[in-house]
Amino acid sequence: MKQTYIINGMTCNGCKSKVEYLLNELDAVTAATVNLETAEATIEAPSLVPLELIDSILPEKYTVQEASVNLFQPSKTEEKSELKQLFPLFLIFLYITAASILMNVRFWDTEDFMLDFMGLFYIVFSFFKFLDYKGFPNSFQMYDPLAKQIPLYAWIYPFLEVMLGLMFLFRFEIPIALIATIVILGITTIGVTKALLDKKTIQCACLGTALKLPMTKATFIENSIMLVMAIWMLINIYA
């Protein structure tokens, strides 16, 4: 059952992410998405979620009113193809891969290619997180287990990505960078997997909140590629 509410008072992506996070935390809600431009919150739930309940969990700056209750009409997000939504992610991956190949094409070395790929991956993805730095933490906390427990971790995460990216590109303390990658992305992948299994419609924070990407299998694959590279290189170092 889909329910649509108008939520006034949202002024930025940080507000959107906060409201979306609070709605998804409700036990009665299966999935919730918020459209900042239209000030609409679309909620999927087995039964009607009382307006009073929504109003009670939101800060006082927000006001809520019911827009419509729709059982059958698909949402705008559902109408939009998954491939089209994920096009920015695929394009960025293509550019990172191409750049890593060009950096090593003259004197090819697979390990150097992987290190450059991982370094560029972290730098580029951190850039998009910094585009809306205030909005990123709330979105990231919606699925990352560690960020849920320690909010400060979500605020420093983009800086960790920059640090790891530079370590890979400058070949500095590679074993430490690889172990950190396995731990950090391993934790995030657990959260992504849980979100996918629960079939929750939430925004992926991999490219921050500036680009509105849904949490899909592509997010899981993206993290898995980095994890496989890190584990493979770590084994090679200590084998």
N, CA, C and O of each residue as an XYZ file, in Angstrom:
956
protein
N       0.844     -1.195      0.000
C       0.000      0.000      0.000
C       0.884      1.251      0.000
O       1.776      1.398      0.835
N       0.617      2.146     -0.952
C       1.406      3.371     -1.051
C       0.620      4.557     -0.500
O      -0.571      4.719     -0.766
N       1.313      5.368      0.265
C       0.715      6.577      0.829
C       1.641      7.748      0.531
O       2.861      7.630      0.650
N       1.064      8.860      0.149
C       1.856     10.046     -0.181
C       1.509     11.186      0.767
O       0.342     11.498      1.002
N       2.561     11.795      1.303
C       2.376     12.916      2.228
C       3.172     14.118      1.745
O       4.216     13.970      1.110
N       2.682     15.281      2.042
C       3.402     16.526      1.782
C       4.115     16.916      3.071
O       3.487     17.059      4.120
N       5.416     17.085      2.983
C       6.200     17.482      4.162
C       6.855     18.830      3.879
O       7.793     18.924      3.087
N       6.357     19.851      4.523
C       6.894     21.199      4.349
C       8.010     21.465      5.359
O       8.011     20.925      6.466
N       8.955     22.308      4.952
C      10.050     22.672      5.849
C      11.396     22.127      5.415
O      12.423     22.479      5.996
N      11.407     21.262      4.388
C      12.680     20.715      3.894
C      13.322     21.740      2.958
O      12.696     22.202      2.004
N      14.565     22.084      3.241
C      15.239     23.134      2.460
C      16.490     22.652      1.734
O      17.023     23.376      0.893
N      16.969     21.455      2.036
C      18.206     20.982      1.419
C      18.219     19.459      1.406
O      17.322     18.816      1.950
N      19.242     18.889      0.781
C      19.373     17.434      0.720
C      19.587     16.829      2.101
O      19.243     15.672      2.344
N      20.162     17.627      3.008
C      20.329     17.157      4.376
C      18.975     16.929      5.039
O      18.773     15.934      5.734
N      18.044     17.869      4.816
C      16.681     17.720      5.351
C      16.016     16.491      4.737
O      15.392     15.696      5.440
N      16.155     16.344      3.431
C      15.548     15.206      2.726
C      16.048     13.894      3.294
O      15.259     12.996      3.586
N      17.373     13.781      3.454
C      17.964     12.543      3.961
C      17.519     12.257      5.387
O      17.270     11.106      5.746
N      17.418     13.311      6.204
C      17.004     13.140      7.594
C      15.568     12.623      7.683
O      15.279     11.688      8.430
N      14.671     13.248      6.907
C      13.267     12.831      6.909
C      13.134     11.400      6.388
O      12.395     10.590      6.946
N      13.864     11.103      5.308
C      13.818      9.756      4.720
C      14.312      8.714      5.724
O      13.742      7.629      5.840
N      15.364      9.053      6.437
C      15.924      8.142      7.442
C      14.910      7.877      8.560
O      14.704      6.728      8.950
N      14.282      8.930      9.070
C      13.321      8.796     10.171
C      12.106      7.972      9.746
O      11.604      7.158     10.521
N      11.639      8.181      8.529
C      10.488      7.427      8.034
C      10.819      5.948      7.889
O      10.007      5.088      8.233
N      12.006      5.655      7.381
C      12.406      4.257      7.197
C      12.661      3.538      8.513
O      12.665      2.308      8.561
N      12.875      4.308      9.589
C      13.095      3.711     10.898
C      11.796      3.230     11.545
O      11.835      2.464     12.508
N      10.663      3.665     11.034
C       9.381      3.233     11.578
C       9.155      1.749     11.292
O       9.341      1.298     10.162
N       8.761      1.004     12.297
C       8.516     -0.432     12.136
C       7.379     -0.697     11.163
O       7.376     -1.713     10.468
N       6.420      0.207     11.111
C       5.249      0.007     10.258
C       5.536      0.283      8.780
O       4.703     -0.011      7.923
N       6.710      0.846      8.480
C       7.046      1.248      7.110
C       7.962      0.221      6.453
O       8.980     -0.177      7.020
N       7.585     -0.198      5.248
C       8.428     -1.119      4.476
C       9.530     -0.346      3.749
O      10.689     -0.759      3.743
N       9.158      0.769      3.142
C      10.123      1.614      2.430
C       9.556      3.024      2.333
O       8.343      3.223      2.269
N      10.461      3.995      2.324
C      10.037      5.391      2.225
C      11.035      6.178      1.392
O      12.245      6.042      1.571
N      10.532      6.994      0.491
C      11.383      7.861     -0.319
C      10.836      9.282     -0.245
O       9.631      9.492     -0.114
N      11.739     10.253     -0.331
C      11.351     11.656     -0.226
C      11.832     12.407     -1.461
O      12.980     12.261     -1.879
N      10.954     13.203     -2.034
C      11.292     14.043     -3.179
C      11.382     15.482     -2.692
O      10.374     16.090     -2.332
N      12.594     16.020     -2.683
C      12.818     17.368     -2.152
C      12.112     18.426     -2.996
O      11.555     19.384     -2.461
N      12.138     18.248     -4.331
C      11.562     19.244     -5.227
C      10.058     19.396     -5.031
O       9.542     20.514     -5.034
N       9.354     18.280     -4.860
C       7.893     18.331     -4.716
C       7.445     18.301     -3.263
O       6.256     18.424     -2.969
N       8.420     18.133     -2.338
C       8.129     18.041     -0.892
C       7.218     16.868     -0.577
O       6.436     16.921      0.373
N       7.316     15.801     -1.375
C       6.475     14.625     -1.194
C       7.247     13.468     -0.572
O       8.399     13.219     -0.926
N       6.614     12.776      0.342
C       7.157     11.553      0.922
C       6.234     10.406      0.532
O       5.040     10.426      0.830
N       6.801      9.406     -0.136
C       6.022      8.235     -0.546
C       6.387      7.076      0.370
O       7.552      6.694      0.482
N       5.370      6.526      1.020
C       5.576      5.466      2.001
C       4.899      4.188      1.532
O       3.745      4.202      1.105
N       5.635      3.079      1.618
C       5.061      1.762      1.356
C       4.916      1.049      2.695
O       5.874      0.947      3.461
N       3.709      0.556      2.969
C       3.439     -0.114      4.243
C       2.289     -1.094      4.061
O       1.451     -0.908      3.178
N       2.238     -2.138      4.888
C       1.152     -3.112      4.793
C      -0.219     -2.494      5.067
O      -1.224     -2.933      4.510
N      -0.256     -1.481      5.921
C      -1.511     -0.809      6.253
C      -1.271      0.692      6.373
O      -0.134      1.161      6.321
N      -2.349      1.424      6.531
C      -2.251      2.885      6.590
C      -1.425      3.343      7.786
O      -1.672      2.934      8.921
N      -0.437      4.201      7.515
C       0.397      4.774      8.582
C      -0.245      6.095      9.011
O      -0.359      7.009      8.195
N      -0.664      6.214     10.262
C      -1.353      7.434     10.708
C      -0.500      8.688     10.530
O       0.706      8.679     10.777
N      -1.135      9.735     10.109
C      -0.457     11.022      9.948
C       0.158     11.471     11.259
O       1.247     12.044     11.283
N      -0.554     11.203     12.356
C      -0.071     11.615     13.682
C       1.254     10.938     14.029
O       2.127     11.546     14.649
N       1.396      9.675     13.623
C       2.629      8.943     13.902
C       3.802      9.561     13.161
O       4.887      9.718     13.721
N       3.580      9.913     11.899
C       4.646     10.547     11.097
C       5.018     11.894     11.697
O       6.197     12.226     11.822
N       4.019     12.653     12.059
C       4.259     13.980     12.632
C       5.038     13.890     13.939
O       5.838     14.773     14.251
N       4.806     12.824     14.703
C       5.440     12.696     16.024
C       6.939     12.394     15.938
O       7.685     12.713     16.864
N       7.382     11.784     14.843
C       8.804     11.410     14.747
C       9.658     12.479     14.068
O      10.887     12.419     14.103
N       8.992     13.458     13.448
C       9.733     14.494     12.737
C       9.984     15.704     13.633
O       9.159     16.017     14.491
N      11.117     16.391     13.443
C      11.381     17.620     14.213
C      10.292     18.669     13.986
O       9.558     18.600     13.000
N      10.190     19.622     14.881
C       9.112     20.606     14.848
C       9.137     21.485     13.594
O       8.109     22.041     13.209
N      10.306     21.613     12.957
C      10.410     22.487     11.785
C       9.615     21.962     10.589
O       9.345     22.707      9.647
N       9.238     20.668     10.627
C       8.514     20.069      9.508
C       7.022     19.959      9.819
O       6.634     19.634     10.941
N       6.204     20.229      8.825
C       4.758     20.024      8.942
C       4.324     18.993      7.913
O       4.837     18.961      6.795
N       3.370     18.146      8.303
C       2.960     17.024      7.455
C       1.478     17.120      7.126
O       0.655     17.444      7.982
N       1.155     16.835      5.875
C      -0.238     16.730      5.476
C      -0.374     15.609      4.459
O       0.550     15.356      3.687
N      -1.498     14.946      4.452
C      -1.712     13.817      3.554
C      -2.032     14.325      2.157
O      -2.844     15.234      1.986
N      -1.382     13.725      1.155
C      -1.628     14.113     -0.231
C      -2.598     13.145     -0.889
O      -3.595     13.555     -1.484
N      -2.291     11.830     -0.775
C      -3.168     10.831     -1.381
C      -2.811      9.468     -0.872
O      -1.722      9.270     -0.332
N      -3.709      8.521     -1.032
C      -3.458      7.113     -0.744
C      -3.682      6.354     -2.029
O      -4.775      6.396     -2.593
N      -2.660      5.658     -2.504
C      -2.733      4.995     -3.794
C      -2.299      3.553     -3.670
O      -1.169      3.269     -3.275
N      -3.197      2.643     -4.006
C      -2.884      1.218     -3.842
C      -2.227      0.616     -5.068
O      -1.463     -0.342     -4.954
N      -2.514      1.167     -6.240
C      -2.127      0.458     -7.454
C      -1.178      1.230     -8.368
O      -0.391      0.614     -9.087
N      -1.231      2.542     -8.359
C      -0.423      3.313     -9.284
C       1.044      3.269     -8.906
O       1.386      3.574     -7.764
N       1.927      2.898     -9.834
C       3.355      2.859     -9.528
C       3.915      4.253     -9.318
O       3.451      5.217     -9.927
N       4.915      4.355     -8.455
C       5.533      5.647     -8.180
C       6.398      6.076     -9.347
O       6.715      5.278    -10.230
N       6.783      7.363     -9.340
C       7.645      7.871    -10.406
C       8.983      7.144    -10.410
O       9.573      6.914    -11.465
N       9.459      6.783     -9.208
C      10.733      6.067     -9.118
C      10.643      4.714     -9.786
O      11.577      4.287    -10.465
N       9.500      4.021     -9.594
C       9.337      2.707    -10.184
C       9.209      2.794    -11.696
O       9.651      1.905    -12.423
N       8.590      3.894    -12.162
C       8.403      4.045    -13.594
C       9.736      4.281    -14.302
O       9.912      3.896    -15.457
N      10.636      4.894    -13.622
C      11.937      5.177    -14.202
C      12.780      3.917    -14.196
O      12.914      3.267    -13.159
N      13.349      3.565    -15.335
C      14.092      2.312    -15.426
C      15.323      2.345    -14.543
O      15.967      3.380    -14.376
N      15.635      1.180    -13.979
C      16.789      1.056    -13.095
C      18.077      1.394    -13.831
O      18.969      2.032    -13.272
N      18.171      0.967    -15.083
C      19.379      1.226    -15.873
C      19.608      2.717    -16.060
O      20.739      3.195    -15.970
N      18.525      3.456    -16.323
C      18.648      4.895    -16.521
C      19.060      5.585    -15.237
O      19.843      6.535    -15.260
N      18.535      5.111    -14.115
C      18.890      5.695    -12.824
C      20.358      5.492    -12.506
O      21.001      6.364    -11.922
N      20.893      4.323    -12.897
C      22.268      3.975    -12.550
C      23.279      4.409    -13.601
O      24.471      4.137    -13.460
N      22.819      5.080    -14.656
C      23.728      5.497    -15.733
C      24.917      6.313    -15.221
O      26.042      6.063    -15.654
N      24.714      7.295    -14.301
C      25.881      8.052    -13.797
C      26.920      7.156    -13.141
O      28.121      7.379    -13.297
N      26.463      6.133    -12.399
C      27.391      5.221    -11.727
C      28.198      4.425    -12.737
O      29.413      4.288    -12.593
N      27.527      3.893    -13.767
C      28.223      3.130    -14.804
C      29.222      4.010    -15.555
O      30.330      3.575    -15.868
N      28.821      5.247    -15.839
C      29.697      6.171    -16.571
C      30.955      6.489    -15.772
O      32.053      6.521    -16.326
N      30.800      6.724    -14.476
C      31.949      7.018    -13.610
C      32.881      5.814    -13.533
O      34.101      5.969    -13.577
N      32.309      4.610    -13.416
C      33.120      3.400    -13.393
C      33.907      3.253    -14.688
O      35.073      2.858    -14.668
N      33.272      3.570    -15.812
C      33.937      3.482    -17.119
C      35.116      4.442    -17.187
O      36.186      4.077    -17.675
N      34.929      5.664    -16.701
C      36.000      6.669    -16.734
C      37.156      6.257    -15.813
O      38.323      6.396    -16.181
N      36.834      5.755    -14.627
C      37.884      5.319    -13.702
C      38.684      4.162    -14.294
O      39.911      4.135    -14.200
N      37.983      3.208    -14.903
C      38.652      2.061    -15.525
C      39.542      2.508    -16.673
O      40.686      2.066    -16.786
N      39.015      3.392    -17.533
C      39.785      3.882    -18.677
C      41.024      4.641    -18.215
O      42.108      4.462    -18.771
N      40.867      5.481    -17.208
C      42.005      6.251    -16.692
C      43.066      5.330    -16.102
O      44.259      5.563    -16.292
N      42.645      4.282    -15.387
C      43.589      3.336    -14.789
C      44.347      2.566    -15.853
O      45.538      2.294    -15.698
N      43.664      2.213    -16.934
C      44.322      1.514    -18.047
C      45.350      2.420    -18.712
O      46.471      1.995    -18.992
N      44.966      3.674    -18.966
C      45.872      4.624    -19.628
C      47.115      4.900    -18.787
O      48.194      5.131    -19.333
N      46.973      4.875    -17.477
C      48.104      5.123    -16.591
C      49.121      3.977    -16.622
O      50.276      4.150    -16.234
N      48.679      2.814    -17.087
C      49.565      1.646    -17.056
C      49.753      0.983    -18.422
O      50.365     -0.081    -18.509
N      49.236      1.597    -19.483
C      49.212      0.935    -20.781
C      50.618      0.714    -21.353
O      50.845     -0.281    -22.041
N      51.555      1.613    -21.086
C      52.899      1.486    -21.664
C      53.696      0.373    -21.012
O      54.374     -0.394    -21.696
N      53.617      0.281    -19.687
C      54.333     -0.770    -18.960
C      53.315     -1.479    -18.069
O      53.191     -1.188    -16.880
N      52.590     -2.416    -18.679
C      51.444     -3.005    -17.994
C      51.838     -3.848    -16.796
O      52.733     -4.691    -16.857
N      51.137     -3.589    -15.711
C      51.279     -4.394    -14.500
C      49.897     -4.445    -13.846
O      49.331     -3.410    -13.495
N      49.360     -5.653    -13.687
C      47.995     -5.805    -13.181
C      47.831     -5.216    -11.782
O      46.820     -4.578    -11.489
N      48.816     -5.428    -10.926
C      48.714     -4.901     -9.565
C      48.715     -3.377     -9.562
O      47.967     -2.756     -8.807
N      49.555     -2.769    -10.404
C      49.569     -1.307    -10.487
C      48.227     -0.785    -11.014
O      47.718      0.238    -10.558
N      47.670     -1.515    -11.987
C      46.348     -1.127    -12.512
C      45.307     -1.141    -11.390
O      44.508     -0.211    -11.269
N      45.318     -2.193    -10.575
C      44.352     -2.304     -9.481
C      44.544     -1.206     -8.443
O      43.577     -0.633     -7.941
N      45.806     -0.921     -8.129
C      46.086      0.132     -7.145
C      45.612      1.486     -7.646
O      45.030      2.264     -6.889
N      45.860      1.771     -8.927
C      45.411      3.036     -9.503
C      43.885      3.089     -9.571
O      43.283      4.130     -9.308
N      43.265      1.966     -9.925
C      41.801      1.905     -9.977
C      41.206      2.200     -8.605
O      40.279      3.002     -8.487
N      41.735      1.554     -7.571
C      41.217      1.753     -6.222
C      41.464      3.175     -5.732
O      40.615      3.770     -5.067
N      42.640      3.714     -6.068
C      42.948      5.081     -5.674
C      42.000      6.083     -6.318
O      41.466      6.967     -5.648
N      41.795      5.937     -7.633
C      40.887      6.843     -8.342
C      39.439      6.648     -7.878
O      38.676      7.608     -7.780
N      39.076      5.407     -7.598
C      37.736      5.099     -7.093
C      37.455      5.912     -5.832
O      36.425      6.580     -5.735
N      38.365      5.855     -4.879
C      38.172      6.578     -3.621
C      38.139      8.090     -3.834
O      37.284      8.774     -3.272
N      39.051      8.610     -4.629
C      39.127     10.059     -4.832
C      37.864     10.577     -5.514
O      37.275     11.565     -5.073
N      37.451      9.909     -6.590
C      36.276     10.350     -7.348
C      35.003     10.244     -6.510
O      34.189     11.167     -6.491
N      34.835      9.114     -5.815
C      33.621      8.926     -5.030
C      33.566      9.881     -3.839
O      32.483     10.313     -3.445
N      34.725     10.214     -3.261
C      34.729     11.183     -2.165
C      34.351     12.574     -2.666
O      33.704     13.340     -1.952
N      34.758     12.903     -3.899
C      34.423     14.199     -4.494
C      32.906     14.407     -4.514
O      32.416     15.474     -4.144
N      32.171     13.385     -4.946
C      30.719     13.508     -5.019
C      30.089     13.599     -3.632
O      29.051     14.238     -3.463
N      30.701     12.972     -2.654
C      30.179     13.076     -1.282
C      30.361     14.491     -0.749
O      29.506     14.997     -0.022
N      31.468     15.131     -1.107
C      31.726     16.492     -0.629
C      30.821     17.533     -1.317
O      30.681     18.649     -0.817
N      30.212     17.178     -2.449
C      29.312     18.116     -3.128
C      28.120     18.475     -2.243
O      27.608     19.593     -2.295
N      27.685     17.507     -1.427
C      26.620     17.785     -0.456
C      27.034     17.136      0.856
O      26.422     16.169      1.308
N      28.079     17.681      1.456
C      28.680     17.075      2.644
C      27.700     16.998      3.818
O      27.726     16.041      4.591
N      26.839     18.007      3.949
C      25.884     18.015      5.063
C      24.792     16.961      4.888
O      24.274     16.431      5.871
N      24.447     16.659      3.645
C      23.390     15.693      3.393
C      23.859     14.253      3.408
O      23.058     13.344      3.626
N      25.158     14.026      3.176
C      25.682     12.659      3.073
C      25.508     11.824      4.338
O      25.038     10.691      4.238
N      25.865     12.327      5.534
C      25.808     11.468      6.728
C      24.446     10.825      6.979
O      24.373      9.634      7.282
N      23.366     11.601      6.856
C      22.036     11.047      7.109
C      21.694      9.940      6.118
O      21.099      8.927      6.485
N      22.073     10.144      4.866
C      21.805      9.130      3.845
C      22.637      7.869      4.092
O      22.142      6.754      3.926
N      23.894      8.046      4.486
C      24.809      6.926      4.721
C      24.364      6.108      5.938
O      24.499      4.884      5.959
N      23.836      6.796      6.941
C      23.395      6.119      8.165
C      22.182      5.222      7.937
O      21.870      4.382      8.781
N      21.499      5.389      6.817
C      20.315      4.595      6.550
C      20.637      3.123      6.298
O      19.775      2.259      6.452
N      21.912      2.837      5.900
C      22.214      1.430      5.620
C      23.566      0.957      6.149
O      23.765     -0.249      6.295
N      24.489      1.849      6.436
C      25.790      1.411      6.941
C      25.691      1.101      8.441
O      25.346      1.991      9.219
N      25.982     -0.133      8.866
C      25.821     -0.517     10.276
C      26.652      0.315     11.243
O      26.167      0.692     12.311
N      27.908      0.607     10.878
C      28.780      1.365     11.777
C      28.327      2.814     11.880
O      28.352      3.396     12.964
N      27.913      3.402     10.757
C      27.441      4.789     10.763
C      26.172      4.942     11.591
O      25.944      5.993     12.192
N      25.340      3.891     11.626
C      24.129      3.931     12.450
C      24.474      4.010     13.930
O      23.829      4.726     14.695
N      25.512      3.255     14.325
C      25.901      3.204     15.733
C      26.772      4.389     16.139
O      26.685      4.881     17.264
N      27.616      4.841     15.204
C      28.536      5.949     15.496
C      28.353      7.030     14.428
O      29.029      6.978     13.400
N      27.469      8.002     14.632
C      27.192      9.035     13.624
C      28.443      9.784     13.153
O      28.519     10.197     11.996
N      29.422      9.960     14.045
C      30.651     10.666     13.666
C      31.360      9.970     12.508
O      31.996     10.618     11.677
N      31.245      8.644     12.463
C      31.890      7.866     11.388
C      31.379      8.301     10.016
O      32.150      8.361      9.058
N      30.088      8.604      9.919
C      29.513      9.042      8.650
C      30.095     10.390      8.214
O      30.265     10.639      7.020
N      30.398     11.257      9.186
C      30.955     12.582      8.869
C      32.411     12.495      8.405
O      32.845     13.293      7.574
N      33.164     11.531      8.937
C      34.583     11.442      8.561
C      34.810     10.487      7.386
O      35.918     10.411      6.856
N      33.765      9.759      6.979
C      33.925      8.755      5.926
C      34.501      9.338      4.621
O      35.412      8.733      4.056
N      34.009     10.491      4.114
C      34.593     11.044      2.886
C      36.086     11.348      3.031
O      36.845     11.198      2.073
N      36.511     11.775      4.229
C      37.931     12.056      4.454
C      38.753     10.765      4.462
O      39.896     10.748      4.006
N      38.162      9.685      4.984
C      38.832      8.383      4.944
C      39.043      7.942      3.500
O      40.087      7.387      3.158
N      38.039      8.193      2.654
C      38.167      7.829      1.241
C      39.300      8.612      0.575
O      40.075      8.049     -0.198
N      39.393      9.900      0.872
C      40.482     10.709      0.302
C      41.839     10.160      0.751
O      42.756     10.012     -0.057
N      41.953      9.865      2.027
C      43.212      9.353      2.581
C      43.600      8.021      1.937
O      44.751      7.839      1.540
N      42.657      7.100      1.831
C      42.943      5.796      1.225
C      43.261      5.943     -0.257
O      44.137      5.255     -0.780
N      42.542      6.847     -0.937
C      42.820      7.083     -2.356
C      44.239      7.558     -2.582
O      44.914      7.084     -3.496
N      44.704      8.492     -1.760
C      46.074      9.009     -1.881
C      47.108      7.933     -1.532
O      48.174      7.866     -2.143
N      46.785      7.099     -0.551
C      47.704      6.017     -0.176
C      47.904      5.047     -1.328
O      49.024      4.599     -1.575
N      46.830      4.717     -2.034
C      46.943      3.807     -3.178
C      47.686      4.453     -4.342
O      48.547      3.821     -4.954
N      47.361      5.700     -4.649
C      47.975      6.371     -5.790
C      49.457      6.650     -5.574
O      50.247      6.602     -6.517
N      49.839      6.945     -4.311
C      51.236      7.236     -4.012
C      51.987      6.017     -3.471
O      53.146      6.113     -3.067
N      51.289      4.846     -3.470
C      51.910      3.580     -3.047
C      52.481      3.685     -1.627
O      53.596      3.242     -1.351
N      51.685      4.280     -0.744
C      52.115      4.487      0.636
C      51.390      3.517      1.560
O      50.160      3.503      1.611
N      52.157      2.700      2.296
C      51.592      1.758      3.266
C      50.421      0.968      2.658
O      49.314      0.954      3.195
N      50.700      0.320      1.533
C      49.662     -0.401      0.795
C      48.971     -1.480      1.635
O      47.744     -1.565      1.594
N      49.702     -2.311      2.396
C      49.018     -3.339      3.203
C      47.982     -2.744      4.160
O      46.894     -3.297      4.328
N      48.328     -1.608      4.790
C      47.385     -0.963      5.714
C      46.156     -0.466      4.957
O      45.026     -0.608      5.423
N      46.395      0.119      3.781
C      45.288      0.629      2.966
C      44.378     -0.516      2.510
O      43.158     -0.360      2.454
N      44.974     -1.660      2.188
C      44.180     -2.813      1.745
C      43.326     -3.373      2.886
O      42.153     -3.695      2.697
N      43.932     -3.483      4.071
C      43.189     -3.986      5.230
C      42.049     -3.029      5.583
O      40.936     -3.462      5.883
N      42.337     -1.723      5.545
C      41.308     -0.720      5.835
C      40.166     -0.808      4.823
O      38.997     -0.668      5.181
N      40.513     -1.040      3.571
C      39.495     -1.178      2.518
C      38.593     -2.375      2.782
O      37.373     -2.282      2.652
N      39.195     -3.494      3.152
C      38.415     -4.708      3.432
C      37.464     -4.489      4.609
O      36.309     -4.913      4.575
N      37.963     -3.824      5.642
C      37.136     -3.580      6.832
C      36.008     -2.592      6.520
O      34.839     -2.866      6.792
N      36.371     -1.442      5.947
C      35.397     -0.373      5.697
C      34.330     -0.808      4.697
O      33.134     -0.684      4.963
N      34.769     -1.320      3.541
C      33.797     -1.723      2.525
C      33.074     -3.006      2.917
O      31.942     -3.242      2.494
N      33.736     -3.837      3.731
C      33.073     -5.046      4.223
C      31.869     -4.693      5.083
O      30.803     -5.294      4.949
N      32.043     -3.717      5.966
C      30.940     -3.266      6.833
C      29.813     -2.666      5.995
O      28.638     -2.963      6.209
N      30.191     -1.817      5.039
C      29.182     -1.183      4.184
C      28.428     -2.221      3.366
O      27.213     -2.119      3.193
N      29.150     -3.224      2.860
C      28.514     -4.265      2.042
C      27.502     -5.065      2.844
O      26.484     -5.497      2.302
N      27.768     -5.268      4.121
C      26.797     -5.950      4.989
C      25.496     -5.143      5.044
O      24.402     -5.699      4.941
N      25.635     -3.824      5.206
C      24.462     -2.956      5.246
C      23.716     -2.926      3.922
O      22.486     -2.939      3.889
N      24.478     -2.885      2.822
C      23.869     -2.888      1.488
C      23.103     -4.185      1.259
O      21.982     -4.173      0.752
N      23.720     -5.303      1.638
C      23.078     -6.612      1.466
C      21.780     -6.694      2.250
O      20.775     -7.197      1.748
N      21.802     -6.196      3.490
C      20.587     -6.209      4.320
C      19.490     -5.348      3.710
O      18.320     -5.731      3.711
N      19.870     -4.179      3.186
C      18.881     -3.283      2.565
C      18.253     -3.933      1.337
O      17.054     -3.792      1.097
N      19.075     -4.651      0.555
C      18.564     -5.329     -0.636
C      17.645     -6.486     -0.260
O      16.599     -6.678     -0.880
N      18.035     -7.262      0.761
C      17.209     -8.397      1.192
C      15.881     -7.927      1.785
O      14.852     -8.582      1.620
N      15.915     -6.784      2.479
C      14.693     -6.229      3.063
C      13.839     -5.507      2.019
O      12.713     -5.090      2.292
N      14.411     -5.368      0.801
C      13.728     -4.702     -0.314
C      13.308     -3.282      0.037
O      12.221     -2.825     -0.316
N      14.209     -2.596      0.748
C      13.926     -1.215      1.122
C      14.343     -0.274     -0.011
O      15.441     -0.393     -0.555
N      13.470      0.645     -0.352
C      13.750      1.614     -1.397
C      14.387      2.836     -0.768
O      13.691      3.750     -0.327
N      15.720      2.852     -0.724
C      16.438      3.972     -0.128
C      17.500      4.470     -1.096
O      17.866      3.785     -2.051
N      17.976      5.656     -0.834
C      18.981      6.256     -1.703
C      20.361      5.747     -1.355
O      20.730      5.664     -0.183
N      21.123      5.407     -2.382
C      22.502      4.983     -2.173
C      23.374      6.222     -1.982
O      23.252      7.194     -2.727
N      24.253      6.182     -0.982
C      25.114      7.334     -0.696
C      26.504      7.169     -1.292
O      27.407      7.943     -0.975
N      26.690      6.160     -2.158
C      28.025      5.908     -2.721
C      28.549      7.115     -3.494
O      29.749      7.390     -3.476
N      27.651      7.838     -4.177
C      28.030      9.070     -4.862
C      27.428     10.282     -4.152
O      27.076     11.280     -4.783
N      27.317     10.174     -2.836
C      26.760     11.269     -2.060
C      25.270     11.425     -2.313
O      24.613     10.490     -2.770
N      24.736     12.602     -2.017
C      23.322     12.864     -2.240
C      23.097     13.827     -3.397
O      21.955     14.132     -3.740
N      24.182     14.306     -4.002
C      24.052     15.215     -5.147
C      23.429     14.492     -6.332
O      22.641     15.069     -7.082
N      23.799     13.197     -6.495
C      23.197     12.356     -7.523
C      22.250     11.384     -6.844
O      22.643     10.680     -5.914
N      21.015     11.340     -7.297
C      19.998     10.502     -6.656
C      20.045      9.091     -7.248
O      19.425      8.811     -8.274
N      20.792      8.216     -6.580
C      20.915      6.834     -7.039
C      20.191      5.901     -6.083
O      20.310      6.049     -4.867
N      19.438      4.938     -6.617
C      18.753      3.985     -5.744
C      19.709      2.905     -5.265
O      20.706      2.610     -5.924
N      19.403      2.318     -4.115
C      20.173      1.180     -3.622
C      19.789     -0.048     -4.442
O      18.653     -0.514     -4.359
N      20.725     -0.580     -5.236
C      20.436     -1.722     -6.094
C      21.581     -2.727     -6.019
O      22.548     -2.542     -5.279
N      21.447     -3.804     -6.810
C      22.490     -4.815     -6.880
C      23.799     -4.223     -7.402
O      24.879     -4.717     -7.078
N      23.703     -3.160     -8.215
C      24.909     -2.514     -8.745
C      25.775     -1.968     -7.617
O      27.003     -1.993     -7.703
N      25.137     -1.475     -6.558
C      25.879     -0.982     -5.391
C      26.646     -2.116     -4.741
O      27.804     -1.953     -4.354
N      25.998     -3.265     -4.622
C      26.646     -4.454     -4.051
C      27.822     -4.895     -4.921
O      28.884     -5.232     -4.398
N      27.642     -4.895     -6.240
C      28.700     -5.300     -7.173
C      29.874     -4.343     -7.102
O      31.032     -4.760     -7.124
N      29.568     -3.056     -7.015
C      30.610     -2.015     -6.939
C      31.518     -2.248     -5.726
O      32.742     -2.199     -5.847
N      30.920     -2.498     -4.567
C      31.697     -2.769     -3.360
C      32.446     -4.089     -3.460
O      33.581     -4.204     -2.997
N      31.806     -5.085     -4.068
C      32.416     -6.411     -4.193
C      33.674     -6.375     -5.045
O      34.653     -7.059     -4.745
N      33.649     -5.578     -6.109
C      34.827     -5.454     -6.981
C      36.018     -4.938     -6.186
O      37.126     -5.464     -6.294
N      35.779     -3.902     -5.385
C      36.851     -3.335     -4.569
C      37.338     -4.339     -3.528
O      38.540     -4.448     -3.289
N      36.420     -5.065     -2.913
C      36.798     -6.057     -1.904
C      37.623     -7.180     -2.504
O      38.621     -7.599     -1.916
N      37.219     -7.674     -3.669
C      37.961     -8.761     -4.340
C      39.367     -8.302     -4.692
O      40.329     -9.042     -4.488
N      39.495     -7.088     -5.219
C      40.821     -6.544     -5.547
C      41.693     -6.451     -4.301
O      42.857     -6.851     -4.321
N      41.129     -5.922     -3.221
C      41.901     -5.737     -1.987
C      42.350     -7.084     -1.423
O      43.508     -7.237     -1.035
N      41.452     -8.052     -1.376
C      41.792     -9.378     -0.841
C      42.836    -10.062     -1.715
O      43.776    -10.667     -1.198
N      42.681     -9.972     -3.035
C      43.617    -10.608     -3.967
C      45.026    -10.036     -3.802
O      46.003    -10.784     -3.757
N      45.126     -8.701     -3.711
C      46.446     -8.073     -3.580
C      47.063     -8.358     -2.214
O      48.277     -8.531     -2.101
N      46.237     -8.407     -1.188
C      46.750     -8.707      0.158
C      47.313    -10.122      0.208
O      48.356    -10.362      0.816
N      46.622    -11.048     -0.431
C      47.118    -12.426     -0.495
C      48.447    -12.482     -1.236
O      49.367    -13.184     -0.815
N      48.549    -11.744     -2.336
C      49.799    -11.724     -3.118
C      50.971    -11.153     -2.318
O      52.108    -11.602     -2.454
N      50.672    -10.152     -1.478
C      51.732     -9.524     -0.694
C      52.309    -10.497      0.341
O      53.521    -10.566      0.541
N      51.419    -11.241      0.990
C      51.855    -12.105      2.085
C      51.977    -13.582      1.706
O      52.333    -14.416      2.539
N      51.681    -13.894      0.456
C      51.787    -15.302      0.013
C      53.251    -15.731     -0.075
O      53.539    -16.874     -0.428
